[in-house]
Amino acid sequence: MKLSLQEAAALIGKTPRQIRYLIKTGKVSAQKKKGRWVIESTSLPLSEGQRKAAAARGDKVREIVEEVIGPTVKAGQSAKHFSVRDLRAFQRAEPIYRELVSKYGPEEPAAHPDHSV
């Protein structure tokens, strides 16, 4: 997964400046795209506890998505139709999104609706 400088810093509990230093010294591999650092999450120096916590967060997100989406629709069955505001995942993510925008501003890549994760 590709991360911004701020996302990488938050993930490992460092400041963006410390992440830049890790990039400069070659301890973290990153590329600049459109003037911003893009860091591959697998190159971050995570402790075993940080790896387990990240995996647990991923499992929780997967659980929520499966709960919201439900079983796969088979051929001949009609799909359920939801408004995006009805989705529990959206309801849980909206406050996080708004906090991101207020904290980092509208220029943060994660604040753009077309940003893919």
C-alpha positions, 0 to 999 in steps of 0.5 A, a space after each residue: 500500500 502506498 502512503 503519504 509522508 504524513 500517513 507513514 509518520 502516523 503509522 510508525 509514531 514518528 514526525 514527517 521530518 523523521 520520515 524524511 531523514 529515514 528516506 534520506 539515509 536509505 532506511 525507507 524507500 520512497 519516490 516523489 510523485 508530483 512533488 510529494 513523497 510516496 512511501 511503500 508501507 512494506 518499507 517502513 521499519 515497524 516493530 512486531 507490535 505495530 505490525 500486529 496492530 495494523 493487521 488488527 485494524 485491517 481485520 476490523 475494516 474487513 469485518 465492517 465491510 463484509 457486515 455492510 456488503 453481506 454475502 455476494 449476490 449470485 446470478 439471478 438474485 437481485 442486489 440490495 440497494 442502499 443510499 451511501 449514507 445508510 452504509 455503516 462503513 461510510 458513517 464510521 469513516 465520515 468523522 475520520 475524513 472530516 478530521 483529516 480535512 480540518 487537520 491537514 487541509 483540503 490539499 491532503 491527498 486523502 481529502 480528495 474524493 477521487 483518492 484511491 486507497 
